[in-house]
């Protein structure tokens, strides 16, 4: 599963919103709004949401002994 079932509503990934700039979204219902905001008309669009990047593996702390049985 790529996304959690309980998605926090945000205008940044609402089907009714269009990204204008980095700090604003054009909403069909409310006009220009903050991307972190939301309203009752929120409709989730999974193609607009970018999941967080996975944590990078830090191999510098590991030694050869960690990989032997």
N, C-alpha and C positions, 0 to 999 in steps of 0.2 A: 504494500500500500504506500503510495507516494505522499498522500496528504492525510492529516488527522481528520477524524470524522467531525469533530467540533471545531470549526473554523471561526476564528474571531472576525466579525464583520468589519471591513475597512473599505473605504471608497476606492482605494488603490486597485483592488481586484474585484470590483463590482461590475456586473454586466451592463449597467446603465451609465457607467463612467468612462471617460476618455482622458488619458494622460495628456495634459497640456505641457507642463514643465516639470522639473524635479519636485517642486513644492506645491503643485496644484493639479486638481482633477476637475474636468468639466462634467457635471452630473446632469442628466436629462431632466431630473426632478427639481434639483436645488440650485443649479448654476455652478459657479466656480466654488469648490470646496477644498478643504484640507484632505490629503490622502489618508490620514489616520482616522478621520471621522467616519461616521456611518449614520444611516437613517432607517426607518421602517421599510423602505422600498428596496433594501439590499437584496441583490440577486447574485449569488456566487458564480464567478466565471473562472474555472480552474486554469485556463490558458493565460490569464493575466497575472496569476500568482507565481512568484519565483520562490521556491523553497530555500531555506538557509543552506549554505554550503556545509558539507560534512567536515568534521574536524580532521585536521592534517595529522598524519602519523609521524610522531617524533622518534626516529630511530637512533638519534644521537645518545640517548640515555641507555640503550640496550647494548649488551655485550655478547660475545660468542657463546658464553656459558648459558645465556638465556634460551638458546636454541638447541641445546643438547638434552638428551633424556637421561 
